[in-house]
Amino acid sequence: MRKKLPIGIENFEEFFTEDFYYVDKTLFIKELLQNWGKVNLFTRPRRFGKSLNMSMLKYFFETGKDPKLFEGLKIMREKALCEKYMGKFPVISISLKSVDGRNFESASVALRTLIGNEAGRFDFLRNSANLSNDEKEAYAQLTEVGSSQGGVYTMTEKMAEASLQTLSQLLEKHYGQKVILLIDEYDVPLDKAFQGGYYDEMVSLIRNLLGNVLKTNDSLYFAVLTGCLRISKESIFTGLNNLNVMTISDPYFCDSFGFTEDDVTELLNYYGLDDFHDTVRDWYDGYQFGDTSVYCPWDVIKYAQILLKDKRAEPENYWANTSGNDLIRRLLKKADQSTKSEVEQLLNGKTIVKTIRQELTYREVEDSMDNIWSVLYSTGYLTCRRRVPGKQMELALPNREVRDLFIDLVKDWFEETTREDSVRIRRFCAAFPAGDAVTIEEMLNDYLWDSISVRDTAVRTNMKENFYHGLLLGLLRSQGNWLIKSNAETGEGYSDISIQTSDRVGIVIELKYANDGNLESACRVALEQIEEKKYTEYLKRRRMRKIIKYGIAFYEKECIVVLA
C-alpha cells in the first residue's frame, strides 16, 4: 500500500509512526550546523514547511528522542555530525501561532499558557538532584495553575518575560548541557496585536521575552526562529547583535522549505500522477527562494489528494484559501490610479519594479504603498524575477493560483468601491429594465476604464469572462430590491445573470470575452446562446410582465452591449 499523503501534518514523528509520505528535508540540519549563528531567523511564506522543519530539529537534537525516526533519511549519511549532535541537547520548543485574543490580557494568557505547557514537559525538574530548592521553586512557578483563575497559569507577566531564560538555565543545570531553543511563528502575536489594537503592549512583552532568553543567556547553545516577516530589530530585537537572518532573498537554505522540482517529480511519480506535472507546475510553482524555484507544498499535496479520487478535478486555490487576505484588500482600498495600473500589469503576466524593505514593523506596513509591496513579496503573494540595482526587485505573481486569488479580490474590491458611487450606479442599473443599451454600454466602458482588466493570453477565456462577470454583478447587486441570480439554471443551461425587478421585469444577460477583439461577433454568439438554451423560460414561468435580453461582449477595457 502507498503511504498516506500528509495533509496538515506538522509533527515529524507522525510521518513515520503513521506512515505518511515524507519529502526528505533532513539536510537542513547539516546546512544549519554549517551556517548557524547564536540566533537564527528564517522567514518564509505560510504553508512552506516551517513548522515541520522545526519539529524535525526538535526530534533530531533533543535528548531522549528515538533516533530510529531518521533511519534511511539523508542526514544519517553524515555519521560524524549525527554522532556529535543527535540526541545530545535539551530542547525548548514553542509555537506562537496560537497567541491571539480580542485584547492584550487574553493574548497574554495565551502566551503564558503555551509557555506553561512547554515547561510542564520537564516535570522531572521538580525532583532534580542538580537543582537547589530555590531553583525547584522557580520551576514550580512556571507550571503552577490557579484554581481561582479557572485553570490559567499563575505566572505574572514579569515571570512570563523571564520564563524561557529561567527554563533554559534550569535545563542546563540539570543536564550539564546548553539548551537549543526553537520558536515557530514568532511574528504572529504582533500581527494579531496590530489588528486587535494592542500592538504596543504585545511588542513590549515579546521584546522582553526574546531579549531575556536570546541576549547574554549563557545557557543557550543556539536558537532558531521562524516567521513570515522579518520584524525590525528596533521593534523586538533591540540590542540583539547576534541575529543571523535568512530570508527568501538569501542564497542559503534555498531548498529547505517548499518542494523543489525533483521533490514534486518524485511525489507525483510515487502516486502515479506524472501526467499532471505541467498543471501542478503552472498552478503551484514559481516561488523564488534564493536561486531555487520552489513549489508550495500544501498545494501540491492537496491537489494530489483530490486527483487520487478524481482525475478530472481542476486545481484550486488551496494555499490562498488558508490565509487571511486582508493585506491585499487594504492595498486595493488605498489604491490610486498608478497602483491600479500596477496591479493590472501583474494580473496580465507582466512585472513591476519596486524597492523591497526586508525589515519592517507592523505599524510601518501601511505607511506607504512601497511597504505593502514589500509585505506581499515576503508573504509569497509576489515573487522576484530579477534583482535590479539599488535594492530593487522585478516582481511578478508567482503562479496561476495567486493570480486567481488577485482576480477574486479585485472583483470584491470593485463591488465595494461601486457601493460608494450610488448616484451613477442607480442610473446605470435603471438602464437595464428600460432597455437602454446605449447608456449601459457608455457607463460600463467608463467603469472599465477606471477599473482593472485581465487580458493576458496566459489567462483562460472563462477566467476572463468570470472577471467581467464579477465586475458587472458588483454593480447590479447594489439594487437591494432586485432578485439577481448568477449562473443559475434557467432553461436548458445556466445563464450568466438573470434578474427579476420589483415591478416584474425579467432580464437575462449573457457575457462573452472576445479573444480576437471582434466584439460584435461575440455579442451575436451571446444572444444566440440565450435563444438556444431557452434562458428566458424560467422568467416566463415566474410571470414577468416584460422580458429583456442582453448580449455583452468584453475585450480588454472595451465592451459593447446589444439588446435582443
N, C-alpha and C positions, 0 to 999 in steps of 0.2 A: 504493500500500500504506500501511496505517496505521502510525504509529510504534509501536515496541515499548514495553510497559509497563516502567517502571524498577524491577524487583524488587531491592531491596537495593543500588541504585547510589548511591554517595556521592561519586564523583569527578565534579565539574562538567563536565570536558572530555568525559567519556564520553557525556553526554547528546547531544552534537552530532556527535562522531566516529562513534558507533554508532547514531544516530538513535532515541533514546529520547524518549518524551513528557515534556515539561518544564512544570511549573506555575511560572509566572514569579514569582519572589520577588526579582528584582534590585533593586526599590525599597528593599529592606532596606539596600542600600548607601547610598542617599540619606538615609534616616532615620538611619542610624548616623552619617554625617558631619555631620548637623544636630544630633545629640544626644550626640556622643561625649565621653567623659571620657578621662583618660590610661589607665585600666584599666577595661574594660567587661566585666561578667559577666552572661551570660544563663542563667537556669535554666529549663529546660523538661523535661517527661517524655521518656522514651525513645521513639525512633521518630517524632519530630515534625520531623525535618529539620535538626537542629543541625549534624551533620557535613557535610551537603550545603551548607548556608549557609556554613560555614567554608571549604569547598573553593571556593565561589563567590568569597568575599572574596580568597582567595589568587590565583585566576586573574584577578581584576579589578585588584588593586593591584600584583602582582609584575612587576617589570621583566623584559622578555623574553617574556612570555606573549602569545599570539595574540589580538588584540582582535576578530578575526572571530567568536570564540566568543559574543560578546554582540550580534552583528548581529540586529536585529529584536526585541530584548528591551527592556523598558520603560526601563531605565536609560540606554539610548542616546539617549533624548529629552532627557536632561539634558546638553546639549552642553558647557556651561561646566564642569560638575562632572567629566565624563569627560576633558576637556582637561587639567584640573588634577591629577587623581588617577590616572587609568587608566594602569597600567604604569609607574608612577613610583617604586616603592619596592622595596627588598629586603624579603623576607618570610620569616620563620621560622615554620614550621607543623608542629605535632606533635599527636598524639592520645594521650592517656594510657590509653585503654580497654584496652590490652594489658598494662599494668603490673600484674602479678599473680604470685603464687608461693606455695608452701607455707610459706616463711619469708621474713624480711626480705632475706636475701642474694640469693635468687633473684629477688625483686621488684626489688631494686636493680639487678641485672644487666639485667633487662628495661627499666628506665628508662634506664640508660646505653646500651643497645643502640639504642633509638629516637632518643635524642639524637645518638649517633654516626652513625646512618644519615642523620639530617637534616643534620648538619654535613657529611657526605660529599657532599651535593648541591652544595656550594660549593667543589668541588675546585680551582677557579681561584684560590682564596686562597693556595695553596701558592706560586704564582709571581706574585702581585700586586705590581706596581711601587709600589703605595701603602702596602705593609706593610713594616715593618722585619723583620730576621731573627728577632728575639725574638717578634714577633707571628706570623710564619710558624710558628715553633716551637710557639707556643701553639695554633695551629690544628692542627698535626700531632698534638699530644697529645690533641685531641678525637677524632681519627679513627684513632688507632693501634690496631691489633688484634694481640693477642699470640698467637703460635702455641702457646706453652706453656699458655695459658688456654683452649685449644680454640676459638679464633676469637672470644673475647669481647673487647670494647673494654677497653683497659688503664687508662682514666681512673679515678682513685681517686674515692671518694665525695666528698671535698672538691672535686675538679675538677668532678665532676658538678653539685654545688651551684652552682658559678660558671659552668657551661658555657654557658647561654643568654645570660648577661650578656656573657661573653667573645665568643661568636659574634656577638652584635649589635654589639659595639664594632668587631670586625674588619670586618663588612659595612659599617658606616657609613664606616669609613676608606677602604675600597675604592671605594665608590660615591659618597662625599661626600653621602650622604642618610641620614636617620634610618630606623630599621627598624620595620616592623609585625610584631607577634608574635601568633600565633594558637595557642591551647591548647584543644583539644577534650577533653571528658570529664575535666575537671580533678579531679573528686571520686572517680573510680573507684578509684585506688590506695588512698584512705583507706577506702573501703567494703571492698575486698578485704583490706586490712590488719586492719580491725576483725574481720572474720570469721576471719582467719588467726591472730590473736593477736599481731601485731607492730605494733600501731597507733601506739604512742609513737615507735618508730624511724621509721616512714613519715611521721608528722606532722612530725618534725624535718627529714627530708630534703626534703619538699615545701615546708615553710615557708622553709627556707634557699634552695632553688632559686627559688621565686617572689619571695622578698624581694630577692635579689640582682638579678634581672632587672627587677622592677617598681618597686622603690624607688630613687630617686636614680640612675637609669640615664639619663644624658644622651643615649645613643644610641637611645633608644626614642621613636618617634613616637606610637604608641598600641598597646594590646594588647586583644585580645578573647578571653575565656574562656567556655566553655560547660560546663554540667553539669546534673545533675538536682536537686541540693540546694544551697542557699546555706549554705556551711560558715562557721561562726563566725569572725569576724575574729581573735578571740583564739586560735583554733586554728592557722590557717596564714597569715593576712593581718596579723599583728602589725605595727603601725606604718605600715600602708599607708593613707594618708589620702585617696588619690585614686581610690578604688574606686567605680565607677558601676554599681550593681546593678539589673538589670531582671528581675523575677520574673513569674510568671504573673498576679500580682495587679495589676501596674502598668499604667497606661494607655498604655504605649509599645510599639511593635513587636508589636501585638496580632495582626496578620495575617501576620507574617514567618515564623512557624513553624506548621506544620499547614496544613490545607486549609480555606478559607472555604467558605460556601455556594455562592458563584459559581464557585470553583475546581472543586468537585465537580460542579456543573451542567454546566460546560464539558467536563470529563473524561468524564462518563457520556454526554453527547451525542456527543462525538467517536467513542466506541466503540459507539454505538447501544444504550446501556443505560439510556435515560431511564426506562423502566418500573420500574426497581429503585431509584429515588431515595428513595422513602419507606422502603424496607427499609434502605438504606445509612444514612439519617439516624437511624433508630431504633436501629441497632446501633452506629454508629461516630461520631456527632456528640455534642454535649453538653458538651465541654470548654470552659470559660470562661477565655479569656485576656484580661485587662482587661475591655473591654466587647464583646468579639467571641466568638461561638460558633464553635468550631473542631472539625473532624473529625481523626481520627488518619490521617495519610497512608498509613502502612503497611497499615492495614486496608482502606482504600478501594481501594488498588492491588491487594492480594492478592485481594479479593473480585471485583473487575473481571476479573482474570486468569482466575479459575475460571469466572465467568459466560460469558466468551467461548468456553469449551469446553462448558459445560453450563448452560443457562438454568434448570434445575431445582435447581441447587446451593443448599443452605442456607448462610447466613452462619455463620462460626465465630469462635472466639477467637484471631484471628491475633496481635494485639498482646500479649495476656496470655500467650500461649504462648511468646513470645520472651524473656520476662524471668523472673528468679527471683522467687518469691512468698514468700520466707522471712519478709519483714516481716509479711505478713498472718498467716502461720502462727504467728509469735511473738505477734502481737496476740491471736489466738484462744486460744493456750495460756495467756496471762496473764489471760484474760477472767474477770471476776466477773459476777454476775447483771446488774448495771447495764450492763456493756459488751455482754453478750449481747443485752439488750433494745435497745440502740442499733444493733447490727448487724442485728437483726431489723427495726427501723424502716427502715433503709437498703434491705434486701432487699425490703421491701414498698412501695417507692416513696416513702417519707417522708424527712424531713430531720432532721438533728441540728445543734445549735448548739455550736460549740467555739471556744476561743481558739487561734488559729494562731500559732505562732512561726516566723518566716521564717528565723531564723538559729540553727543548731544545730551541735553537734559530734556525731560518730557515737556517742561514749560517752554522750551525753545522750539519744539517741533512745529508749532503753528505760528511762530513769529514771522516767518516768510515762506513763500511758496518753495524756495530752494530747499529749505529744511524738510519740507514734506516730501520732495523728490528723494532726499537722502534716506528718509524712513522707508519709503516704498522700495528703494533699492535694497536696504538692509533686511527687510522682511520678506523679500522674494517676489514682490509684485513686478519688479523691474530687474533686468539683468544687464551686465556690462558686455557690450560687444567689442569695445576698443577703448583703450586709455588715450586721453588727449592731454597734451602738456598743460600744466597749471592746475593739477588736481581735478581735472575734469574727466568725465566719462561719457562715452556714447552709449546711451541707454535704449533698451527695447523691451517689449513684452516677451517673456521667455518662451511661451508656447500657446497652443490653442486654448488650453484650459483657462489661463489667466486672461486671454483676450475675450473669451466668452464672458468671464466674470465682469470685465470692464464694460462690455456691451450691456449687460443686465443692469449694472449700476448707473450707466449713462441714461438708460431708459427711466430708472427710478428717479434720477436727478431731474430729468426733463419733466416728468409728471409733477414733481414737487414745485419746480420753478414756474410751471404754467399756471398753477393754482393762484399764484400771486398776481397774475395778469388777467383779472376777472372780466374787465370790460371787453378786451379783444377776444377773449375766449368765448364769451357769450355770443358775440357777433359771429364768430367762426362756427360755433355749434348750431346757431339758428339757421345758418345757410343750408344745413343738411335736410331738415324736413321741408324747407322752402324750395328745394330743387335747384338751388343757386350754385351750380358747378363752377361758375366763373369766380365767385367770391371765395369758395373753398380752395380752389387752385391758387388764387392770388395770395391768400393768407397762409396757406400751407407752404408755399415757396418761401414766404418771409420767415416762417419758423425754421425751415430747413437751413436757410442762410445763417441764422443765428445759432443753430444747433451744431451737433457733431455727426458727421456721416461716416458710414462704413462702406468703403468702396474697393478695398484691396482685393486683388484677384485670388489671393490665397484663402479668402473667406468664402464659405459655401453660399450659394444663392439663397437657400432657405434661411440661413442665418441673417443675411442682409434684409430679407423680407421681414424676419422676426424683429429686427431693429426698428424698421419703419412702422411695423405693426404696433410695437410698444409705444412708439412716439405718438402715433395717432390716438391710441387708446388713452394715453395720458391726457390728451386734450379733451376727448369726448367724455371721459369719466367725471369731468367737472360738473356735469349735469346730473345732479343727485336724483332727480325725478324720472330719469330715463332708465329703462331696463336694458342693459348692454351685455351681450354675450360674445365671448371671444372663442373662436374655434369650436363653436357648438354645432351639434348635429342638427341641421335644419332642412334636410331633404334627403338626397342620396349621397351626401358627403358632409363636409364640415366647412361652413362659411367662415371667412376670416373674422368679420364683425357683423353682428346683427343687432338692430336697435328697435325698441318699442318705446315711443314717446308717450307722455302723459295724455296727449289728445289722440292716441291711437293711430299714429303714423308709423308704419313699419319701414325700416331702412336696411338694405343689405349692401355691404361694402366688400369688394374683393380686391386684394392688393397683389401687385406683381413688381418684381425688380427687373428692369430691362438691362440685362448684361451687355447687350450690344448698343445700348443708348437709344434704341428705337422705342420711344415712349408710346407712340400711337398704336403700334402693333401690340405692345404688352397690354395696353388698355383693352383692345379688342379681345384678346385672349381671356382677360379677366371677366368681361361681360358675357362672353360665350360660356364660360365655366358656370356662371350664375344660372344661365338658362339650362345647360346640360345637366347640372346636378340638382336642379329644381330647389334652389336655396330659399325661394320665396314661399314654398308650400307651408312651412311652419307658421309664417306670419299670416297666411291666409286662414289657417285653422284658428288662429288667435283673433280672427275677425277685425284685422286692421282696416280702417276706412280708406287708407291710401298706402300704397307700397312704392318705394323709390329704390332704384338700383344704381350703384355707382361702381365704376371701374377706376382704380387709381394706380398709376404706374410711377415708379421712382427710378432715378438714376443719379447717383452722387447727390448733389444738392438741388436737384430739379425734380419736378413732378408735373403730371397733367392729370386732370380729373374729368371723366366723361360720364354724363348722365344717360342711362339707357332710355 
